[in-house]
Amino acid sequence: MPAPRFTLAQRLPADYLASSLGRDVTAGLSAATKILPPKWFYDARGSELFEQITRLPEYYPTRVEQRILTRVAPEIAAATRAATVFELGSGSSRKTRLLLDALTERGTLQCYAPLDVSPSALEQAGAALIHDYPALTVSATVADFEADLTLPPEAPGPRLITFLGSTIGNLDPAERPELYRMLRAALGPDDAFLLGADLVKDRDVLVRAYDDRQGVTAEFNKNVLYVINRELGADFDPDSFTHVALWNEEEERIEMHLRSQRAQTVKVRALDLSVDFAADELMRTEISSKFRRDGLTAELADCGLDVRQWRTDKAERFAVLLAVPSAAPEG
């Protein structure tokens, strides 16, 4: 019997999402400055809202990155000759098809290995890909890339690890080096890393991208409250919070917050937690760091990754960069 072309490895415990959400909410709502991680936006409703955001005129990153990839995918395929594409936080794998097409044309592609916390997203993408790419094997892994970057053992090399969408910007400066070091440890001498990064630009352009006129981003931001209400028995009133997008000049990042419209107390029954909010108090729900070439290149080099290609659009709004392991990795 031939081996199945789609496999799904579960590397998270059955209670991972609930227990992880509980830890994050406990820590974030108990802190002096309240914080919730952005990964909790993405239940089914949140994912659909984000898809709507990517089609908004104000939100440039998705379409600009896609245009860059359309132009440079053949160049990346020639440089890497990858047999496996390993994607972090893959979601629907839509943009990745540009790389799969180029590597298929080059004649090297054998395996696509997506990693995501959502089994349903992986199953849906995997079914579509094995239908559309008859010679492709899909080895999917349910895992959290912030803690586990182990590649499927059956994935042939050379491997191309991809991390697109400027998701790297959602990690704070202290978290990014740990991810880079895990990546460096996962890469063999013939492997490569492809990163999508949003760049520093005009403040008004950035703020509009995270505060659209239709209010879709505001609904997306508030979705984290619906998730906590549903999963942890909280009694957040989403209508009592207002979406706020700010440009932090010093840190060069967009910050999304929810502002409490009044003094209120929220109870989270599953955690036996009671949380007081002052009127106008901000709760941060996302950071989206924007990068400069010198700084990002240095960040990667410090963790044993040398940037070999840096490609942008004409307006230099977004970058797609290809890095390889340096000869002497850090630590």
Secondary structure as the mmCIF struct_conf table of DSSP 4:
data_model
#
loop_
_struct_conf.conf_type_id
_struct_conf.id
_struct_conf.beg_label_comp_id
_struct_conf.beg_label_asym_id
_struct_conf.beg_label_seq_id
_struct_conf.end_label_comp_id
_struct_conf.end_label_asym_id
_struct_conf.end_label_seq_id
HELX_LH_PP_P HELX_LH_PP_P1 PRO A 2 PRO A 4
BEND BEND1 ARG A 5 ARG A 5
STRN STRN1 PHE A 6 GLN A 10
BEND BEND2 LEU A 12 LEU A 12
TURN_TY1_P TURN_TY1_P1 ALA A 14 ASP A 15
HELX_RH_AL_P HELX_RH_AL_P1 TYR A 16 SER A 30
BEND BEND3 ALA A 31 THR A 33
STRN STRN2 ILE A 35 ILE A 35
HELX_RH_3T_P HELX_RH_3T_P1 PRO A 38 PHE A 41
BEND BEND4 ASP A 43 ASP A 43
HELX_RH_AL_P HELX_RH_AL_P2 ALA A 44 THR A 54
TURN_TY1_P TURN_TY1_P2 ARG A 55 ARG A 55
BEND BEND5 LEU A 56 LEU A 56
TURN_TY1_P TURN_TY1_P3 PRO A 57 GLU A 58
HELX_RH_AL_P HELX_RH_AL_P3 PRO A 61 THR A 80
BEND BEND6 ALA A 83 ALA A 83
STRN STRN3 THR A 84 LEU A 88
TURN_TY1_P TURN_TY1_P4 GLY A 89 GLY A 89
TURN_TY1_P TURN_TY1_P5 GLY A 91 SER A 92
TURN_TY1_P TURN_TY1_P6 ARG A 94 LYS A 95
HELX_RH_AL_P HELX_RH_AL_P4 THR A 96 ARG A 106
TURN_TY1_P TURN_TY1_P7 GLY A 107 GLY A 107
STRN STRN4 CYS A 111 ASP A 116
BEND BEND7 VAL A 117 VAL A 117
HELX_RH_AL_P HELX_RH_AL_P5 PRO A 119 ASP A 132
TURN_TY1_P TURN_TY1_P8 PRO A 134 ALA A 135
STRN STRN5 THR A 137 VAL A 142
TURN_TY1_P TURN_TY1_P9 PHE A 145 ALA A 147
HELX_LH_PP_P HELX_LH_PP_P2 THR A 150 PRO A 152
TURN_TY1_P TURN_TY1_P10 PRO A 153 GLU A 154
HELX_LH_PP_P HELX_LH_PP_P3 ALA A 155 PRO A 156
BEND BEND8 GLY A 157 PRO A 158
STRN STRN6 ARG A 159 PHE A 163
TURN_TY1_P TURN_TY1_P11 GLY A 165 SER A 166
HELX_RH_3T_P HELX_RH_3T_P2 THR A 167 ASN A 170
BEND BEND9 LEU A 171 LEU A 171
TURN_TY1_P TURN_TY1_P12 PRO A 173 GLU A 175
HELX_RH_AL_P HELX_RH_AL_P6 ARG A 176 ALA A 186
TURN_TY1_P TURN_TY1_P13 PRO A 189 ASP A 190
STRN STRN7 ALA A 192 ASP A 198
STRN STRN8 LEU A 199 LEU A 199
HELX_RH_AL_P HELX_RH_AL_P7 ARG A 203 ALA A 209
TURN_TY1_P TURN_TY1_P14 TYR A 210 TYR A 210
BEND BEND10 ASP A 211 ASP A 211
TURN_TY1_P TURN_TY1_P15 ARG A 213 GLN A 214
HELX_RH_AL_P HELX_RH_AL_P8 VAL A 216 LEU A 232
STRN STRN9 ALA A 234 ALA A 234
HELX_RH_3T_P HELX_RH_3T_P3 PRO A 238 SER A 240
STRN STRN10 PHE A 241 ASN A 248
TURN_TY1_P TURN_TY1_P16 GLU A 249 GLU A 252
STRN STRN11 ARG A 253 SER A 260
BEND BEND11 GLN A 261 ARG A 262
STRN STRN12 GLN A 264 VAL A 268
HELX_RH_3T_P HELX_RH_3T_P4 ARG A 269 LEU A 271
TURN_TY1_P TURN_TY1_P17 ASP A 272 ASP A 272
STRN STRN13 LEU A 273 PHE A 277
TURN_TY1_P TURN_TY1_P18 ALA A 279 ASP A 280
STRN STRN14 LEU A 282 SER A 289
STRN STRN15 PHE A 291 PHE A 291
HELX_RH_AL_P HELX_RH_AL_P9 ARG A 293 ASP A 302
TURN_TY1_P TURN_TY1_P19 CYS A 303 GLY A 304
STRN STRN16 LEU A 305 THR A 312
TURN_TY1_P TURN_TY1_P20 LYS A 314 ALA A 315
STRN STRN17 PHE A 318 PRO A 325
BEND BEND12 ALA A 327 ALA A 328
#
